[in-house]
């Protein structure tokens, strides 16, 4: 399976890329993807919000072939 991952703001800086395609195993969750990418231990990913195909998702959300995962860190501002 292949999932498109888009990183924004501080998540983009931590990941080192704005977007990437990741090959993942069937049954992979958002959290599994972060672990296999080596990102789960970085603080920004522990505080981030996730969208799968534009819909808010928990870290336990399963991913499917062709999904888009957006990683949105906390934003400051007013």
N, CA, C and O atoms as a Tinker XYZ file with bonds, in Angstrom:
   312  protein
     1  N      0.842000   -1.178000    0.000000    73     2
     2  CA     0.000000    0.000000    0.000000    64     1     3
     3  C      0.887000    1.241000    0.000000    63     2     4     5
     4  O      2.001000    1.242000    0.524000    81     3
     5  N      0.358000    2.278000   -0.598000    73     3     6
     6  CA     1.102000    3.541000   -0.631000    64     5     7
     7  C      0.197000    4.656000   -0.103000    63     6     8     9
     8  O     -0.959000    4.792000   -0.504000    81     7
     9  N      0.770000    5.453000    0.817000    73     7    10
    10  CA     0.069000    6.566000    1.451000    64     9    11
    11  C      0.863000    7.845000    1.202000    63    10    12    13
    12  O      2.086000    7.861000    1.344000    81    11
    13  N      0.168000    8.905000    0.835000    73    11    14
    14  CA     0.800000   10.223000    0.690000    64    13    15
    15  C      0.752000   10.900000    2.049000    63    14    16    17
    16  O     -0.310000   10.991000    2.665000    81    15
    17  N      1.900000   11.377000    2.516000    73    15    18
    18  CA     1.979000   12.072000    3.806000    64    17    19
    19  C      2.406000   13.507000    3.532000    63    18    20    21
    20  O      3.417000   13.752000    2.875000    81    19
    21  N      1.618000   14.457000    4.047000    73    19    22
    22  CA     1.941000   15.875000    3.901000    64    21    23
    23  C      2.172000   16.457000    5.287000    63    22    24    25
    24  O      1.341000   16.319000    6.185000    81    23
    25  N      3.310000   17.106000    5.441000    73    23    26
    26  CA     3.711000   17.685000    6.720000    64    25    27
    27  C      3.593000   19.212000    6.626000    63    26    28    29
    28  O      3.928000   19.802000    5.599000    81    27
    29  N      3.121000   19.836000    7.691000    73    27    30
    30  CA     2.949000   21.274000    7.709000    64    29    31
    31  C      3.723000   21.900000    8.867000    63    30    32    33
    32  O      3.878000   21.294000    9.927000    81    31
    33  N      4.206000   23.127000    8.646000    73    31    34
    34  CA     4.858000   23.956000    9.667000    64    33    35
    35  C      5.960000   23.186000   10.400000    63    34    36    37
    36  O      6.882000   22.678000    9.761000    81    35
    37  N      5.878000   23.094000   11.734000    73    35    38
    38  CA     6.937000   22.453000   12.525000    64    37    39
    39  C      7.086000   20.966000   12.194000    63    38    40    41
    40  O      8.183000   20.420000   12.305000    81    39
    41  N      6.007000   20.312000   11.793000    73    39    42
    42  CA     6.103000   18.902000   11.395000    64    41    43
    43  C      6.931000   18.772000   10.119000    63    42    44    45
    44  O      7.694000   17.819000    9.961000    81    43
    45  N      6.778000   19.725000    9.221000    73    43    46
    46  CA     7.566000   19.755000    7.985000    64    45    47
    47  C      9.054000   19.925000    8.316000    63    46    48    49
    48  O      9.903000   19.241000    7.747000    81    47
    49  N      9.355000   20.828000    9.225000    73    47    50
    50  CA    10.744000   21.043000    9.628000    64    49    51
    51  C     11.323000   19.785000   10.278000    63    50    52    53
    52  O     12.464000   19.418000   10.002000    81    51
    53  N     10.551000   19.131000   11.129000    73    51    54
    54  CA    11.036000   17.935000   11.823000    64    53    55
    55  C     11.216000   16.754000   10.871000    63    54    56    57
    56  O     12.168000   15.986000   11.005000    81    55
    57  N     10.307000   16.611000    9.913000    73    55    58
    58  CA    10.384000   15.497000    8.965000    64    57    59
    59  C     11.445000   15.743000    7.895000    63    58    60    61
    60  O     11.991000   14.801000    7.321000    81    59
    61  N     11.730000   17.014000    7.636000    73    59    62
    62  CA    12.724000   17.348000    6.627000    64    61    63
    63  C     12.186000   17.378000    5.206000    63    62    64    65
    64  O     12.938000   17.609000    4.259000    81    63
    65  N     10.898000   17.147000    5.055000    73    63    66
    66  CA    10.244000   17.199000    3.735000    64    65    67
    67  C      8.833000   17.737000    3.909000    63    66    68    69
    68  O      8.258000   17.652000    4.994000    81    67
    69  N      8.283000   18.284000    2.849000    73    67    70
    70  CA     6.905000   18.773000    2.893000    64    69    71
    71  C      5.915000   17.656000    2.595000    63    70    72    73
    72  O      4.794000   17.649000    3.103000    81    71
    73  N      6.343000   16.723000    1.772000    73    71    74
    74  CA     5.439000   15.655000    1.337000    64    73    75
    75  C      6.258000   14.451000    0.916000    63    74    76    77
    76  O      7.374000   14.584000    0.414000    81    75
    77  N      5.682000   13.263000    1.131000    73    75    78
    78  CA     6.346000   12.044000    0.690000    64    77    79
    79  C      5.315000   10.948000    0.482000    63    78    80    81
    80  O      4.213000   10.992000    1.031000    81    79
    81  N      5.692000    9.975000   -0.314000    73    79    82
    82  CA     4.890000    8.762000   -0.470000    64    81    83
    83  C      5.538000    7.688000    0.380000    63    82    84    85
    84  O      6.750000    7.480000    0.317000    81    83
    85  N      4.726000    7.006000    1.178000    73    83    86
    86  CA     5.239000    5.957000    2.073000    64    85    87
    87  C      4.573000    4.645000    1.725000    63    86    88    89
    88  O      3.351000    4.575000    1.591000    81    87
    89  N      5.368000    3.612000    1.580000    73    87    90
    90  CA     4.837000    2.258000    1.432000    64    89    91
    91  C      4.614000    1.708000    2.831000    63    90    92    93
    92  O      5.530000    1.698000    3.653000    81    91
    93  N      3.402000    1.253000    3.099000    73    91    94
    94  CA     3.056000    0.731000    4.420000    64    93    95
    95  C      2.374000   -0.621000    4.264000    63    94    96    97
    96  O      1.848000   -0.951000    3.201000    81    95
    97  N      2.393000   -1.391000    5.338000    73    95    98
    98  CA     1.741000   -2.697000    5.345000    64    97    99
    99  C      0.235000   -2.547000    5.493000    63    98   100   101
   100  O     -0.245000   -1.549000    6.032000    81    99
   101  N     -0.493000   -3.513000    5.026000    73    99   102
   102  CA    -1.935000   -3.551000    5.217000    64   101   103
   103  C     -2.241000   -3.541000    6.719000    63   102   104   105
   104  O     -1.575000   -4.233000    7.489000    81   103
   105  N     -3.227000   -2.773000    7.130000    73   103   106
   106  CA    -3.576000   -2.681000    8.540000    64   105   107
   107  C     -2.787000   -1.622000    9.285000    63   106   108   109
   108  O     -2.977000   -1.446000   10.489000    81   107
   109  N     -1.904000   -0.914000    8.594000    73   107   110
   110  CA    -1.094000    0.132000    9.209000    64   109   111
   111  C     -1.989000    1.251000    9.717000    63   110   112   113
   112  O     -2.947000    1.642000    9.049000    81   111
   113  N     -1.674000    1.767000   10.905000    73   111   114
   114  CA    -2.394000    2.907000   11.466000    64   113   115
   115  C     -1.533000    4.163000   11.319000    63   114   116   117
   116  O     -0.370000    4.087000   10.923000    81   115
   117  N     -2.115000    5.307000   11.641000    73   115   118
   118  CA    -1.351000    6.556000   11.643000    64   117   119
   119  C     -0.132000    6.397000   12.553000    63   118   120   121
   120  O      0.983000    6.750000   12.169000    81   119
   121  N     -0.343000    5.872000   13.746000    73   119   122
   122  CA     0.755000    5.695000   14.690000    64   121   123
   123  C      1.816000    4.743000   14.143000    63   122   124   125
   124  O      3.009000    5.008000   14.285000    81   123
   125  N      1.400000    3.638000   13.517000    73   123   126
   126  CA     2.357000    2.697000   12.926000    64   125   127
   127  C      3.225000    3.400000   11.888000    63   126   128   129
   128  O      4.435000    3.181000   11.832000    81   127
   129  N      2.611000    4.234000   11.076000    73   127   130
   130  CA     3.364000    4.954000   10.058000    64   129   131
   131  C      4.407000    5.860000   10.701000    63   130   132   133
   132  O      5.552000    5.909000   10.252000    81   131
   133  N      4.013000    6.577000   11.749000    73   131   134
   134  CA     4.962000    7.458000   12.437000    64   133   135
   135  C      6.118000    6.671000   13.042000    63   134   136   137
   136  O      7.265000    7.115000   12.996000    81   135
   137  N      5.824000    5.518000   13.603000    73   135   138
   138  CA     6.878000    4.683000   14.203000    64   137   139
   139  C      7.834000    4.190000   13.123000    63   138   140   141
   140  O      9.050000    4.306000   13.276000    81   139
   141  N      7.304000    3.646000   12.043000    73   139   142
   142  CA     8.183000    3.107000   11.003000    64   141   143
   143  C      8.968000    4.209000   10.295000    63   142   144   145
   144  O     10.053000    3.957000    9.772000    81   143
   145  N      8.430000    5.421000   10.275000    73   143   146
   146  CA     9.139000    6.555000    9.673000    64   145   147
   147  C     10.184000    7.129000   10.623000    63   146   148   149
   148  O     10.967000    7.994000   10.231000    81   147
   149  N     10.203000    6.656000   11.870000    73   147   150
   150  CA    11.156000    7.158000   12.852000    64   149   151
   151  C     10.782000    8.528000   13.404000    63   150   152   153
   152  O     11.643000    9.249000   13.908000    81   151
   153  N      9.508000    8.890000   13.314000    73   151   154
   154  CA     9.058000   10.212000   13.735000    64   153   155
   155  C      8.289000   10.212000   15.054000    63   154   156   157
   156  O      8.120000   11.268000   15.664000    81   155
   157  N      7.831000    9.072000   15.494000    73   155   158
   158  CA     6.939000    9.002000   16.660000    64   157   159
   159  C      7.567000    9.570000   17.924000    63   158   160   161
   160  O      6.851000   10.077000   18.787000    81   159
   161  N      8.874000    9.499000   18.051000    73   159   162
   162  CA     9.519000    9.966000   19.280000    64   161   163
   163  C      9.775000   11.477000   19.293000    63   162   164   165
   164  O     10.166000   12.029000   20.321000    81   163
   165  N      9.558000   12.141000   18.164000    73   163   166
   166  CA     9.770000   13.590000   18.108000    64   165   167
   167  C      8.573000   14.312000   18.727000    63   166   168   169
   168  O      7.430000   14.018000   18.373000    81   167
   169  N      8.815000   15.244000   19.639000    73   167   170
   170  CA     7.719000   15.890000   20.378000    64   169   171
   171  C      6.624000   16.508000   19.509000    63   170   172   173
   172  O      5.446000   16.444000   19.861000    81   171
   173  N      7.001000   17.102000   18.382000    73   171   174
   174  CA     5.983000   17.757000   17.551000    64   173   175
   175  C      4.923000   16.767000   17.072000    63   174   176   177
   176  O      3.762000   17.144000   16.912000    81   175
   177  N      5.295000   15.524000   16.845000    73   175   178
   178  CA     4.337000   14.540000   16.356000    64   177   179
   179  C      3.417000   14.044000   17.470000    63   178   180   181
   180  O      2.316000   13.566000   17.199000    81   179
   181  N      3.860000   14.154000   18.708000    73   179   182
   182  CA     3.004000   13.804000   19.835000    64   181   183
   183  C      1.912000   14.821000   20.084000    63   182   184   185
   184  O      0.898000   14.508000   20.707000    81   183
   185  N      2.113000   16.047000   19.599000    73   183   186
   186  CA     1.144000   17.120000   19.797000    64   185   187
   187  C      0.352000   17.442000   18.533000    63   186   188   189
   188  O     -0.503000   18.326000   18.549000    81   187
   189  N      0.627000   16.740000   17.450000    73   187   190
   190  CA     0.002000   17.053000   16.171000    64   189   191
   191  C     -1.418000   16.516000   16.059000    63   190   192   193
   192  O     -1.831000   15.605000   16.777000    81   191
   193  N     -2.138000   17.116000   15.135000    73   191   194
   194  CA    -3.464000   16.655000   14.729000    64   193   195
   195  C     -3.301000   15.998000   13.363000    63   194   196   197
   196  O     -2.450000   16.400000   12.569000    81   195
   197  N     -4.120000   14.986000   13.097000    73   195   198
   198  CA    -3.996000   14.240000   11.851000    64   197   199
   199  C     -5.307000   14.264000   11.089000    63   198   200   201
   200  O     -6.387000   14.165000   11.671000    81   199
   201  N     -5.191000   14.396000    9.782000    73   199   202
   202  CA    -6.339000   14.300000    8.888000    64   201   203
   203  C     -6.052000   13.181000    7.903000    63   202   204   205
   204  O     -4.957000   13.102000    7.346000    81   203
   205  N     -7.030000   12.319000    7.689000    73   203   206
   206  CA    -6.925000   11.299000    6.647000    64   205   207
   207  C     -7.990000   11.637000    5.609000    63   206   208   209
   208  O     -9.190000   11.623000    5.886000    81   207
   209  N     -7.516000   11.936000    4.418000    73   207   210
   210  CA    -8.402000   12.347000    3.329000    64   209   211
   211  C     -9.281000   13.522000    3.739000    63   210   212   213
   212  O    -10.455000   13.588000    3.372000    81   211
   213  N     -8.702000   14.452000    4.504000    73   211   214
   214  CA    -9.389000   15.671000    4.887000    64   213   215
   215  C    -10.294000   15.570000    6.093000    63   214   216   217
   216  O    -10.967000   16.544000    6.434000    81   215
   217  N    -10.334000   14.419000    6.754000    73   215   218
   218  CA   -11.196000   14.202000    7.911000    64   217   219
   219  C    -10.327000   13.931000    9.140000    63   218   220   221
   220  O     -9.383000   13.143000    9.075000    81   219
   221  N    -10.645000   14.581000   10.256000    73   219   222
   222  CA    -9.888000   14.383000   11.496000    64   221   223
   223  C     -9.801000   12.897000   11.824000    63   222   224   225
   224  O    -10.777000   12.156000   11.701000    81   223
   225  N     -8.603000   12.479000   12.245000    73   223   226
   226  CA    -8.367000   11.057000   12.507000    64   225   227
   227  C     -7.552000   10.885000   13.779000    63   226   228   229
   228  O     -6.695000   11.708000   14.102000    81   227
   229  N     -7.831000    9.810000   14.487000    73   227   230
   230  CA    -7.053000    9.424000   15.663000    64   229   231
   231  C     -5.789000    8.707000   15.202000    63   230   232   233
   232  O     -5.684000    8.275000   14.054000    81   231
   233  N     -4.850000    8.592000   16.104000    73   231   234
   234  CA    -3.611000    7.872000   15.779000    64   233   235
   235  C     -3.873000    6.396000   15.501000    63   234   236   237
   236  O     -3.037000    5.725000   14.896000    81   235
   237  N     -5.007000    5.889000   15.931000    73   235   238
   238  CA    -5.356000    4.482000   15.720000    64   237   239
   239  C     -6.096000    4.258000   14.400000    63   238   240   241
   240  O     -6.482000    3.133000   14.082000    81   239
   241  N     -6.289000    5.328000   13.638000    73   239   242
   242  CA    -7.005000    5.243000   12.356000    64   241   243
   243  C     -6.232000    4.364000   11.383000    63   242   244   245
   244  O     -5.053000    4.614000   11.133000    81   243
   245  N     -6.879000    3.329000   10.823000    73   243   246
   246  CA    -6.186000    2.533000    9.808000    64   245   247
   247  C     -6.054000    3.329000    8.509000    63   246   248   249
   248  O     -6.897000    4.164000    8.182000    81   247
   249  N     -4.995000    3.053000    7.795000    73   247   250
   250  CA    -4.738000    3.697000    6.517000    64   249   251
   251  C     -4.931000    2.691000    5.390000    63   250   252   253
   252  O     -4.692000    1.494000    5.553000    81   251
   253  N     -5.368000    3.205000    4.246000    73   251   254
   254  CA    -5.625000    2.357000    3.087000    64   253   255
   255  C     -4.872000    2.887000    1.879000    63   254   256   257
   256  O     -4.496000    4.058000    1.834000    81   255
   257  N     -4.659000    2.033000    0.919000    73   255   258
   258  CA    -3.936000    2.403000   -0.282000    64   257   259
   259  C     -4.551000    3.659000   -0.903000    63   258   260   261
   260  O     -5.762000    3.733000   -1.111000    81   259
   261  N     -3.701000    4.640000   -1.195000    73   259   262
   262  CA    -4.155000    5.867000   -1.820000    64   261   263
   263  C     -4.588000    6.961000   -0.867000    63   262   264   265
   264  O     -4.915000    8.064000   -1.304000    81   263
   265  N     -4.599000    6.677000    0.432000    73   263   266
   266  CA    -4.978000    7.700000    1.419000    64   265   267
   267  C     -3.957000    8.827000    1.436000    63   266   268   269
   268  O     -2.796000    8.648000    1.071000    81   267
   269  N     -4.428000   10.007000    1.874000    73   267   270
   270  CA    -3.555000   11.141000    2.144000    64   269   271
   271  C     -3.632000   11.452000    3.622000    63   270   272   273
   272  O     -4.715000   11.681000    4.162000    81   271
   273  N     -2.484000   11.460000    4.277000    73   271   274
   274  CA    -2.373000   11.782000    5.694000    64   273   275
   275  C     -1.747000   13.161000    5.826000    63   274   276   277
   276  O     -0.622000   13.377000    5.377000    81   275
   277  N     -2.464000   14.094000    6.437000    73   275   278
   278  CA    -1.931000   15.419000    6.728000    64   277   279
   279  C     -1.538000   15.477000    8.193000    63   278   280   281
   280  O     -2.306000   15.070000    9.065000    81   279
   281  N     -0.344000   15.982000    8.464000    73   279   282
   282  CA     0.168000   16.112000    9.826000    64   281   283
   283  C      0.215000   17.605000   10.158000    63   282   284   285
   284  O      0.995000   18.362000    9.580000    81   283
   285  N     -0.642000   18.013000   11.107000    73   283   286
   286  CA    -0.787000   19.418000   11.446000    64   285   287
   287  C     -0.332000   19.641000   12.888000    63   286   288   289
   288  O     -1.018000   19.225000   13.822000    81   287
   289  N      0.806000   20.286000   13.076000    73   287   290
   290  CA     1.250000   20.580000   14.446000    64   289   291
   291  C      0.395000   21.689000   15.030000    63   290   292   293
   292  O     -0.349000   22.347000   14.304000    81   291
   293  N      0.494000   21.904000   16.340000    73   291   294
   294  CA    -0.240000   23.025000   16.937000    64   293   295
   295  C      0.238000   24.345000   16.300000    63   294   296   297
   296  O      1.431000   24.555000   16.083000    81   295
   297  N     -0.704000   25.196000   16.021000    73   295   298
   298  CA    -0.385000   26.504000   15.443000    64   297   299
   299  C     -0.632000   27.575000   16.472000    63   298   300   301
   300  O     -1.589000   27.495000   17.243000    81   299
   301  N      0.216000   28.573000   16.492000    73   299   302
   302  CA     0.026000   29.708000   17.395000    64   301   303
   303  C     -0.397000   30.912000   16.551000    63   302   304   305
   304  O     -0.125000   30.974000   15.352000    81   303
   305  N     -1.039000   31.825000   17.173000    73   303   306
   306  CA    -1.427000   33.025000   16.449000    64   305   307
   307  C     -2.796000   33.476000   16.870000    63   306   308   309
   308  O     -3.408000   32.923000   17.784000    81   307
   309  N     -3.257000   34.477000   16.193000    73   307   310
   310  CA    -4.554000   35.008000   16.558000    64   309   311
   311  C     -5.264000   35.633000   15.416000    63   310   312
   312  O     -6.380000   36.127000   15.578000    81   311
